[in-house]
Amino acid sequence: MGFGERLQRAWYQGHPALALLAPLEWAFRAVSGRRRRRFLAHRESAYRAPVPVIVIGNVTVGGTGKTPMILWLIEHCRARGLRVGVVSRGYGAQPPQWPWRVQAEQEARVAGDEPLLIARRSGVPVVIDPDRARAVRALLEGADVDLILSDDGLQHYRLDRDLEIVLIDAARGLGNRHCLPRGPLREPPERLASVDAVLFNGATEDVPDGYGFALQPVSLVEVSSGKVLPLDYFPPGQALHAVAGIGHPQRFFATLEALHWRPVPHPFADHAAYRLDQLTFSPELPLVMTEKDAVKCRAFAASGWTYLRVEARPTTTFVAWLDAELARLLPDTF
């Protein structure tokens, strides 16, 4: 178990040694609070796009199902006649220049794993840049869109926004409710009172503090060929190697168990870059990975490697809320 995994376990399960990090947490809170107050006091200095911007982010470190939710939002908006674009920081990407327009045929090392996944699955224009305001400008120069989704960027206050949607893992919640590095929070818990909607990944129903959504497995897909396979492709009880380089790997392993398979877990760091030798395991068993991992492995994937495709399924009350907000933001289009 690496240091990062041990630290996350301490954040969510508790450890008395974390109290030693209190001075660093106070410093972090002071800096993040000052940035937030500066944005609210001088909001006019942030870049205001000519189309609505919706930020989909989180207040915790680690996976909350953000990419599947963005893909759901894209399809939901397109079904209602809206043209959607996406901007992202492009964590781990090494493009020739910033900003960078992501294309489906690019490699993950250039475009970043999550932006590439979004571009391949949805086909919408995707631009990456650590400066998300600059990413929005570049996107608008090259595409006609009615709406922009910002992949993360909740704390990126150089970009103004029309809606803030925060995702939280329902099982882990806010952990010990402390900010970095003492806890998993990027901003204090009070920040949630100022966002427009909170979605809890894994809550099958709405909860008092927000809406529920689930990640529903829909198929298996061969990594090398893209061939779609049914969920019953592997029989119940099948042992398989499970690879997950995401923010919360245990959720992926639990999903495979819920499908009545017996995963041998192989957790990797979030956004991990892979080599073939890292994914050659013994004994020989079928290998299943997340879709986020698959975009980095297609070039060298062995025959029979598959990934599990999942789709976000929010509650009907969230859908109704979102449609009302879209009608308010885009009265002439929606």
Secondary structure, DSSP 4 states (H G I P E B T S, - for coil): --HHHHHHHHHHH--GGGGGGHHHHHHHHHHHHHHHHHHHHTGGGSB--SS-EEEEE-SBSS--SHHHHHHHHHHHHHHTT--EEEEE--TT---SSSSEEE-TTS-HHHH-HHHHHHHHHH---EEE-SSHHHHHHHHHHH---SEEEEES-TT-TTB--SEEEEEEETTTTTTTSPBTTTSSBSS-GGGGGGSSEEEEET-SS-BTTBEEEEEEEEEEEETTT--EE-TTSSPTT-EEEEEE-SS-HHHHHHHHHHTT-EEEEEE--TT----GGGG--SS---EEEEHHHHTTTTTTPPTT-EEEEEEEEE-HHHHHHHHHHHHHH-TTT-
